[in-house]
Amino acid sequence: MSTREGVVVIESNIFGSTGRTVTRIGFGGAPAGLTNYLGTYSPEQLDQREQVIAAIQHAADRGVTYFDTAAAYGSGQSERIFGEALGGRVTRPTDVLFGGLVAPDPVGIEESPETTAGDSGSLPPHAIDTDPEPIFLATKVSHKESDVRGSVERSLRNLRVDRIDLVQIHGGSYTEADEARVLERGGVLDILEKARDEGLIRHIGFTTEDQNAAVYRFIATGRFEVMQVQYNLLFQHPYSPDRPFGCMIAARDAGMGIVTMRSLTSGVFQRWMQMLRPGDNFDYSAALLQFVLSNPLVNVALAGMRTASEVDRNITVLNDAAGRIDLDGLHQKYVQ
C-alpha cells in the first residue's frame, strides 16, 4: 500500500479490457435502495438514507473506487442515493445532449475539443479516459426493459453524471428468449452500443446468477467488457479450478473484467450456521470475503454496506493479504 494525498491506496488491479484501475472491493448498491433487504431498512427513512450516503462518501474518502448500483434497486432509489453521495466526485468530461435533455454542466474539467463526446480523434469516445478522479461508477438496465434508452437517460439523471463508466445488462438466468432479446438486431445490446458510441456510457457488461449456455454465448460475442456473477463460498459454480471450467475462466480468457456479487453469500451462510449452531455469534464476514478475494480472477468483490464501520471492516479484510487462501490446494482431492 502507498498513500496519495493522505489517502491510503488500497489493493487495486486493471479491470480487464476496460483498461481502468479499480479497487478489488466494490461498494454494492442493492442495500442502499431495497427496503428491508438483508435487514430492517428503508431508503425513504431520512436518517437511514443519510447513513448510507455517509458510508458511500466514507468509502470514497478511504480510497474505494468501484461503486455499483442499478435502476432496479428501489426503482432508482439506490442510483439517486449514489448520485447525491458522489455528486462532484465523479468528473464528467463533457456536456452531452441526449433525447432532448441536456446533462448538467461538467464538474472539475473544462470542455475542450479533445473531450467532446463523439469527437475524440481516431479513437471512439468510450476509449478515451479523461477522468482525473478515480471513481468508477457502474449501473444496470434490465434485460426485460422495454425502453433501454430511457432507462439509461434516467440513470444519468439519478447519478448526476453525463457519462456512466459501466452499464450492465441486468439479468439472473437468461432463457433463449432473453438471450435473443439481448443480441437481436436493434436489441438491448445494440441500443447500449449506440449509447456508448454517443458518449453516454463508457463500457458495457452483463450480470448473471447462472452459467448456462446464454452466458457463454454472451462472452463469445466479444461485445461485452465486464461480467458480474454470483460467486462465493457456497456458490462456486462459475469457477472450478480442478477441471478447469466455469464462466469466470471463459470471461478471463476473453479479456473481460470480472465482478462478484453476493460475495458474502447475502446472509445464506450465516443463516445456515444459525440453523446448525443456534446462538453462534461468530462473524464469518471476513472469512467469506477472503475466500472470494483469494481467487485471482476476481477484479472486484462487491460488498453491500450501509455504515462507515462496515466500510472500514471490509477495507481491513482487503488489506489483509495474509488472510488469503490457496484455492487450488483447497480443491485438492488426492493426497500428494
C-alpha positions as CSV (number, residue, x, y, z in Angstrom):
1,M,0.0,0.0,0.0
2,S,1.0,3.6,-0.5
3,T,-0.5,7.0,0.1
4,R,-1.9,9.5,-2.3
5,E,-2.5,13.0,-0.8
6,G,-3.1,11.4,2.6
7,V,-5.4,8.7,1.3
8,V,-4.3,5.0,1.8
9,V,-4.3,3.4,-1.6
10,I,-5.9,0.0,-1.2
11,E,-5.4,-3.1,-3.3
12,S,-6.3,-2.4,-6.9
13,N,-6.0,-4.0,-10.3
14,I,-6.6,-3.5,-14.0
15,F,-10.2,-4.1,-14.8
16,G,-10.0,-6.3,-17.8
17,S,-10.2,-4.8,-21.3
18,T,-11.6,-1.5,-19.9
19,G,-8.0,-0.6,-19.0
20,R,-9.2,1.2,-15.9
21,T,-7.7,0.6,-12.5
22,V,-10.2,-0.3,-9.8
23,T,-10.1,-1.4,-6.2
24,R,-10.7,-5.1,-5.6
25,I,-13.5,-4.3,-3.2
26,G,-16.6,-2.5,-4.5
27,F,-19.5,-0.8,-2.8
28,G,-22.6,-2.8,-3.6
29,G,-25.7,-0.7,-4.0
30,A,-28.6,-3.1,-3.5
31,P,-28.8,-2.5,0.2
32,A,-29.0,1.3,-0.4
33,G,-32.2,1.1,-2.5
34,L,-34.1,-2.0,-1.4
35,T,-36.4,-1.8,1.5
36,N,-35.7,-4.4,4.3
37,Y,-33.0,-6.1,2.2
38,L,-30.7,-8.1,4.5
39,G,-32.0,-6.2,7.5
40,T,-34.6,-3.5,8.5
41,Y,-34.1,-0.5,6.3
42,S,-36.0,2.0,4.2
43,P,-34.4,4.4,1.7
44,E,-37.4,6.7,2.5
45,Q,-36.3,7.0,6.1
46,L,-34.2,10.1,6.2
47,D,-31.8,9.1,8.9
48,Q,-31.1,5.7,7.3
49,R,-30.7,7.3,3.9
50,E,-28.2,9.8,5.3
51,Q,-26.3,7.0,7.0
52,V,-25.8,5.2,3.6
53,I,-24.8,8.4,1.9
54,A,-22.2,9.0,4.6
55,A,-21.0,5.4,4.2
56,I,-20.6,5.9,0.4
57,Q,-18.7,9.1,1.0
58,H,-16.5,7.5,3.6
59,A,-15.7,4.6,1.2
60,A,-14.6,7.2,-1.4
61,D,-12.5,9.0,1.2
62,R,-10.8,5.8,2.2
63,G,-9.9,5.1,-1.4
64,V,-12.6,2.7,-2.7
65,T,-13.1,3.4,-6.4
66,Y,-15.7,0.9,-7.6
67,F,-19.4,1.8,-6.9
68,D,-22.2,-0.4,-8.2
69,T,-25.9,0.3,-8.4
70,A,-28.9,-0.5,-10.6
71,A,-32.1,1.1,-11.9
72,A,-34.0,-1.8,-10.3
73,Y,-32.7,-1.2,-6.8
74,G,-35.7,0.5,-5.4
75,S,-37.0,2.0,-8.7
76,G,-34.0,4.3,-8.9
77,Q,-33.6,5.0,-5.2
78,S,-30.2,3.4,-5.0
79,E,-29.0,5.4,-8.0
80,R,-30.3,8.7,-6.5
81,I,-28.5,8.0,-3.2
82,F,-25.2,7.3,-5.1
83,G,-25.8,10.4,-7.2
84,E,-26.2,12.5,-4.0
85,A,-23.3,10.9,-2.3
86,L,-20.8,11.1,-5.1
87,G,-22.0,14.3,-6.8
88,G,-19.0,16.4,-7.7
89,R,-16.6,13.5,-7.1
90,V,-17.2,11.8,-10.4
91,T,-15.7,14.1,-13.0
92,R,-17.8,14.5,-16.1
93,P,-15.7,15.3,-19.1
94,T,-18.4,16.7,-21.5
95,D,-21.8,18.2,-21.9
96,V,-23.9,15.6,-23.7
97,L,-27.2,16.3,-25.5
98,F,-29.4,13.2,-25.2
99,G,-33.0,12.6,-26.1
100,G,-33.8,16.4,-25.9
101,L,-32.3,16.6,-22.4
102,V,-29.1,18.4,-21.6
103,A,-27.0,17.0,-18.8
104,P,-25.7,19.4,-16.1
105,D,-22.5,21.3,-16.6
106,P,-19.4,19.2,-16.1
107,V,-17.7,19.2,-12.8
108,G,-13.9,19.6,-12.4
109,I,-12.9,19.8,-16.0
110,E,-13.4,22.3,-18.8
111,E,-14.8,21.1,-22.1
112,S,-12.3,21.1,-24.9
113,P,-12.4,19.7,-28.5
114,E,-10.4,16.7,-27.2
115,T,-13.0,15.8,-24.6
116,T,-16.2,16.3,-26.5
117,A,-18.3,13.2,-26.9
118,G,-18.3,11.9,-30.4
119,D,-15.2,14.0,-31.3
120,S,-12.2,12.2,-30.0
121,G,-9.9,12.0,-32.9
122,S,-9.2,8.5,-34.2
123,L,-10.5,6.7,-31.1
124,P,-14.1,6.1,-30.2
125,P,-15.4,8.2,-27.2
126,H,-15.6,5.2,-24.9
127,A,-11.9,4.5,-25.3
128,I,-10.9,8.0,-24.0
129,D,-10.4,8.2,-20.3
130,T,-10.1,11.8,-19.4
131,D,-11.3,11.4,-15.8
132,P,-8.7,12.7,-13.3
133,E,-10.9,11.2,-10.5
134,P,-10.6,7.5,-9.6
135,I,-14.3,6.8,-9.1
136,F,-15.7,4.1,-11.3
137,L,-19.5,4.1,-11.3
138,A,-21.5,1.2,-12.6
139,T,-25.2,0.7,-13.0
140,K,-27.6,-1.6,-14.8
141,V,-30.6,-1.8,-17.1
142,S,-32.9,-4.8,-17.0
143,H,-32.7,-7.3,-19.9
144,K,-36.5,-7.1,-20.0
145,E,-36.6,-3.3,-20.2
146,S,-38.9,-2.0,-22.9
147,D,-37.2,1.4,-23.1
148,V,-33.5,0.8,-22.8
149,R,-32.5,4.3,-23.9
150,G,-35.0,5.8,-21.5
151,S,-33.5,3.7,-18.6
152,V,-30.0,4.9,-19.4
153,E,-31.2,8.5,-19.5
154,R,-32.9,8.2,-16.1
155,S,-29.8,6.6,-14.7
156,L,-27.7,9.6,-16.0
157,R,-30.0,12.0,-14.2
158,N,-30.2,9.9,-11.0
159,L,-26.4,9.6,-10.8
160,R,-25.9,13.2,-11.7
161,V,-23.4,12.4,-14.4
162,D,-23.4,12.8,-18.2
163,R,-21.4,9.6,-18.8
164,I,-21.6,6.4,-16.9
165,D,-18.5,4.3,-16.6
166,L,-20.3,0.9,-17.0
167,V,-23.8,-0.1,-17.8
168,Q,-24.6,-3.8,-17.4
169,I,-27.5,-5.8,-18.7
170,H,-29.2,-6.8,-15.5
171,G,-30.3,-10.5,-15.5
172,G,-30.3,-13.5,-13.3
173,S,-30.7,-16.6,-15.6
174,Y,-31.2,-16.0,-19.3
175,T,-33.7,-18.0,-21.3
176,E,-33.3,-18.4,-25.0
177,A,-35.9,-15.7,-25.4
178,D,-34.0,-13.4,-23.1
179,E,-30.8,-14.1,-25.0
180,A,-32.4,-13.3,-28.3
181,R,-33.8,-10.0,-26.9
182,V,-30.3,-9.0,-25.8
183,L,-28.5,-10.0,-29.0
184,E,-31.0,-9.5,-31.8
185,R,-30.7,-6.6,-34.3
186,G,-32.0,-3.5,-32.5
187,G,-32.0,-5.4,-29.2
188,V,-30.7,-4.3,-25.8
189,L,-27.0,-4.7,-26.7
190,D,-27.4,-2.7,-29.9
191,I,-29.0,0.1,-28.0
192,L,-26.3,0.2,-25.4
193,E,-23.6,0.2,-28.0
194,K,-25.3,3.2,-29.7
195,A,-25.3,5.0,-26.4
196,R,-21.7,4.1,-25.9
197,D,-20.8,5.4,-29.3
198,E,-22.6,8.7,-28.5
199,G,-20.5,9.0,-25.3
200,L,-23.3,8.4,-22.8
201,I,-21.6,5.3,-21.4
202,R,-18.0,4.0,-21.5
203,H,-18.3,0.3,-21.1
204,I,-20.9,-2.5,-21.4
205,G,-21.3,-5.7,-19.4
206,F,-23.9,-8.2,-18.2
207,T,-24.8,-9.7,-14.8
208,T,-25.7,-13.4,-14.2
209,E,-26.5,-15.7,-11.3
210,D,-26.2,-18.7,-13.7
211,Q,-23.7,-20.1,-16.1
212,N,-26.0,-21.6,-18.7
213,A,-25.4,-21.6,-22.4
214,A,-26.5,-18.0,-22.8
215,V,-23.7,-16.8,-20.6
216,Y,-21.1,-18.5,-22.7
217,R,-22.6,-17.1,-25.9
218,F,-22.6,-13.6,-24.4
219,I,-18.9,-14.0,-23.6
220,A,-18.2,-15.4,-27.1
221,T,-19.6,-12.4,-28.9
222,G,-16.7,-10.2,-27.8
223,R,-19.1,-7.3,-27.3
224,F,-19.0,-7.3,-23.5
225,E,-16.2,-5.9,-21.4
226,V,-17.4,-7.0,-18.0
227,M,-19.3,-9.9,-16.4
228,Q,-20.8,-9.6,-12.9
229,V,-21.5,-13.0,-11.5
230,Q,-22.7,-14.7,-8.3
231,Y,-19.7,-16.3,-6.7
232,N,-18.9,-17.1,-3.1
233,L,-18.1,-19.9,-0.7
234,L,-21.5,-21.6,-1.2
235,F,-22.0,-20.9,-4.9
236,Q,-18.7,-21.8,-6.6
237,H,-20.2,-23.0,-9.9
238,P,-18.6,-20.2,-12.0
239,Y,-15.0,-21.3,-11.1
240,S,-13.9,-24.9,-10.8
241,P,-10.0,-24.8,-10.8
242,D,-9.6,-28.5,-10.7
243,R,-11.2,-29.1,-14.1
244,P,-10.7,-26.2,-15.0
245,F,-14.1,-25.0,-16.0
246,G,-16.5,-22.1,-15.4
247,C,-17.8,-18.9,-16.9
248,M,-15.2,-16.9,-14.9
249,I,-12.5,-18.8,-16.7
250,A,-14.1,-18.2,-20.0
251,A,-14.5,-14.5,-19.2
252,R,-10.9,-14.2,-18.2
253,D,-9.8,-15.8,-21.4
254,A,-11.9,-13.3,-23.3
255,G,-10.2,-10.4,-21.5
256,M,-13.2,-9.3,-19.6
257,G,-13.3,-7.7,-16.2
258,I,-14.9,-9.9,-13.5
259,V,-17.1,-8.6,-10.6
260,T,-18.6,-10.9,-8.0
261,M,-22.0,-10.3,-6.4
262,R,-23.3,-11.9,-3.2
263,S,-19.6,-12.2,-2.2
264,L,-20.6,-12.7,1.4
265,T,-23.5,-15.1,0.4
266,S,-26.2,-12.5,1.1
267,G,-26.6,-13.9,4.6
268,V,-27.2,-17.5,3.4
269,F,-24.1,-19.0,5.0
270,Q,-24.8,-17.0,8.3
271,R,-28.3,-18.3,8.5
272,W,-27.1,-21.9,7.8
273,M,-24.7,-21.6,10.7
274,Q,-27.5,-20.4,13.0
275,M,-29.5,-23.4,12.0
276,L,-26.6,-25.8,12.8
277,R,-25.4,-23.9,15.9
278,P,-28.2,-21.8,17.4
279,G,-26.7,-18.8,19.2
280,D,-23.5,-18.8,17.1
281,N,-22.5,-15.2,17.2
282,F,-19.2,-15.6,15.3
283,D,-18.8,-13.0,12.4
284,Y,-17.9,-15.0,9.3
285,S,-17.8,-12.0,7.1
286,A,-14.0,-11.7,6.9
287,A,-13.5,-15.3,6.0
288,L,-16.3,-15.2,3.4
289,L,-14.8,-12.1,1.7
290,Q,-11.3,-13.5,1.9
291,F,-12.5,-16.7,0.0
292,V,-13.6,-14.5,-2.9
293,L,-10.6,-12.3,-2.8
294,S,-8.3,-15.4,-2.9
295,N,-9.5,-16.0,-6.5
296,P,-7.0,-14.2,-8.8
297,L,-9.7,-14.0,-11.5
298,V,-11.8,-11.6,-9.3
299,N,-11.2,-8.0,-10.2
300,V,-13.9,-6.6,-7.9
301,A,-15.7,-8.3,-5.0
302,L,-18.9,-6.4,-4.2
303,A,-20.0,-6.0,-0.6
304,G,-23.3,-4.4,0.3
305,M,-22.7,-1.7,3.0
306,R,-24.9,0.8,4.9
307,T,-22.5,2.1,7.5
308,A,-19.0,3.6,7.6
309,S,-17.9,0.9,10.1
310,E,-18.8,-1.8,7.6
311,V,-16.7,0.0,5.0
312,D,-13.7,0.1,7.4
313,R,-14.1,-3.6,8.3
314,N,-14.2,-4.6,4.6
315,I,-11.2,-2.5,3.7
316,T,-9.3,-4.1,6.6
317,V,-10.1,-7.5,5.2
318,L,-9.0,-6.4,1.7
319,N,-5.7,-5.1,3.0
320,D,-5.0,-8.3,5.0
321,A,-3.2,-10.2,2.2
322,A,-2.1,-12.8,4.8
323,G,-5.7,-13.9,5.1
324,R,-5.9,-15.2,1.5
325,I,-6.1,-19.0,0.9
326,D,-4.7,-21.3,-1.7
327,L,-7.8,-22.2,-3.8
328,D,-6.0,-24.9,-5.8
329,G,-5.0,-26.5,-2.5
330,L,-8.5,-26.2,-1.1
331,H,-9.9,-28.1,-4.1
332,Q,-7.2,-30.8,-4.0
333,K,-8.9,-34.2,-3.7
334,Y,-6.0,-36.6,-3.6
335,V,-3.2,-37.0,-1.1
336,Q,0.1,-35.8,-2.5
